[in-house]
C-alpha cells in the first residue's frame, strides 16, 4: 500500500504536465494506491479555494483513490465562510497554504487564523515551502522559498494542528534537526543526498515522515525508488509508505 | 548496465566514501565517473596546488575502486601553461578518462582552448559544467548552454559533455541541438517529469547519458528520472549506460 501525501492536479502554464486532468494514470504506472490531491491552479488564483471544486469532482470519480486537499488563501476576506461551506459540501483530507504565491508571510495573522480554524475542523494543514527550484523559475513568476524557521515557529504556535511541510529539501532538514516540534510532518519528494528517507527520519522522527511524489511535476518513481534504496528497515518503510498517513489523515480511515 | 557519468568525491577523511559506494550499490549503479572539485568543498577558482590535490584524490579513488570508478581531471584554465602541464600528467594516469571544467571561466573563454585542444589530441571528452539560472545566482564564470554551444562550434572535433540537463532547461536543448559533438548528462536538479522525453525529442536519445550529481543528489531520485520517463526501452538502456560506454570506448 502506498499513500501519496503530495500529488498535484491541474495546469501549470510554464511547462506541460503529463496526465494533468487526472493523476490516476501516473499513479498506476508508479504503483501508488491513494493520493491526496492538491489543485495546482490554486497557485494562480487569489481565491484559491475555488479551485477545490474541480478537485472534489475528480476525487468523487476515483473510487476512493483520490482525496481532496483544499487550498486556502487566508489573506482573502471572507475565506472562513467560504471554507465552511466547502467543508460542509465535502470534507477534505487536509487544507493547504501557498504563502509565497499568495504573498503573505507566516509571521502575520493570516496563517495563524487558518491553523486555528484547521484545529477546530481537526484537519492537518499542508504548507508549501517550495514548488519549484528558485534557480529555474520563470523570471516573471517568482516565488521565494518559505523558510523552515518560520514554518517551525508557526507549528509551535499551534501545537494542536498537524503541519505537513511540502517541498522540504536538504537545507531545510539541517534546520529541522535542531528544533522540530511534534506536530510537524514532512514529505520526501524534495529530499536528496544519499539516503533521503533515512535523513528525513533522523531530522523529524520516523513517525512524521510521509511518502510524497509531487507528481506530475516530478517523476513519481523518484519517491518510490528513494524508499526502495533506503537503508531503513521494512517496518520504517511501511510507516513512510502508508502507516503515518493513515494515522494523520482521518479521511483515509 | 547502469553507468553514472557525474559523481563528486572529496578528500579522504572529509566525507563518507563508504556511504557513497553503498548507496550506489543499493541503487544498482555498476560504474561511475568521478571528479573532485576540492578536498573539502567545491573550489570555483582553485589554485594550481588545489587542483593537483583534488586530482590526486581522484587517482587514489579510482585505484581503490578499480573496475567501478573512472575519473576526470579537474583543471582551472586560468593557470595557463602550468595548468596544462599538470593536466597532461593527470591524463597520463590510469583510469582518468576526461577533463572536468567548472566555473573558473566560461566555456567560450580563450583560456579554455588549449585544454580542449589537449583533450582532442588525446581523444577524451571535456565535461563542461553549465547551468541556466534565473534567480541571479549565476556565478561569474559559470557557463550557460550558449557558452557551451560556442565552444562546440569552435571545436567540432571535441567531444563535449554538458551536465545538468534539467538545470539548463528547455532553452539549453535548443542552444546545443545543432552541435552533434555536445552530449548531455541528466545529473542534478529535481527529478522533473518530462525532461528526459524533451531531451530525446530535441537532440536524440543517443546524445543523453545518465548522471546523478551524487552525493549532493540521490542516486535513486536521479535514476528514476530516466526509469520513469516515457521513452522506449532501448533509449532508456542507452541513456542509463550504453551511450556513456560508447563515448568512453577505448578509455575504460
Interface residues (C-beta under 8 A of the other chain):
Chain A: X15 X16 X17 X18 X26 X29 X30 X133 X134 X135 X136 X137 X138 X139 X142 X170 X190 X191 X192 X193 X194 X195 X196 X215 X216 X217 X218 X219 X220 X221 X222 X224 X225 X226 X228 X229 X230 X231
Chain B: X16 X19 X20 X22 X23 X26 X27 X131 X132 X133 X134 X135 X137 X166 X167 X169 X170 X189 X190 X191 X192 X193 X194 X214 X215 X216 X217 X218 X219 X220 X221 X223 X224 X225 X227 X228 X229 X230
